[in-house]
């Protein structure tokens, strides 16, 4: 029994090391991309936050609609903002069944605000807020004949940043949709971090989802 256990542990260690090797290679290849994110839609760069007066590591891209679902320029444009917890669009756009996918299916012009892995030295939350306002302003300028101002969707930290930008420049925004945004301004999102640390991270949420 002890021998079988030792062999199994050794085999699992080799498999784990190989998975880590593959993950490292994927990450290095990912960083070499022009716009490194995991957005699963064909897109084109519209604005780079690096070119703004107060540069940030965010950027605005236009999602190119599928050939069988063209967008209608008269419909309200949608802007989906990447949540700033981790690197990648999360539930915002890594699969067709997402906010981006739903907006495209309905024929709305769709844009995505993502970010590079490393922030610009000295970058602040206020800089990001100003950049997001500039992105929404640009989308509005690209669709002067739409039936409303851009609708903006933000999950988690992105929703928090969007609402700050809309509070300063309300004339730029149409409907704002936030999900899971930490909006208790008297406490920030620190209670969420403490709760995650005390319960060992996100495993409890994943386990509960699997049991449902």
C-alpha positions, 0 to 999 in steps of 0.5 A: 500500500505504501509503495502504491501511494508513493508511486501515485504521489510521484506520478501526480507530482510530474503531471502537476509540474507539466501543467505548470510548464504548459501554463507558463508557456501559454502566459509568455505567448499571451503577453506577446499579443498586441492586445493581450486579453482572453476576449473570445471575439474578433475586435479592432482597436479604437483607442489606447489609454496609453495615448491619453494625457494621463496614460493608463493601461486600458483600451477601447476595442470594437467587437466585429459582429458576425456575418450572420448578425450585422449590427444596426448603427441606429441601435444604442451602442453597448460598452462592456467594461472588463472587471479589474479583478484579475486579467481578462474579461471574465463573464464580460466576453470570454464566450458567446453566452455573455453580455457581449454575445447578447448585445451582438445577437440583438444587433447592437454595436458593441465595444469592449474596454479591456486592460493590459497586464501591467499598469502605467507607473503612477496610474491612479483610479482617477486616471482610469475613471477619466479614461473610461469617460473618454472611451464612452465619449468616443463611442457616442461620437461614433454613433451620432444617430443612435437611439440613445446614449451608450449603455455601459455594463460593468461587473465587480470593480468595473461597475464601481469605476463606471459609476464614479465616471458617470457621477462626474460626466453624466451627460455621456452615459445612457443606461448603466448596468452593474453586477456584483459591484462593491458599492458600499462607499463607507467600507470599500471592498475590504470586507469582501477581501477579508471574507475571501481570506477567512473562507480560503478563497473562492472554493466555497462559491465554486463548491456551492455552484457545483452542488446546485 
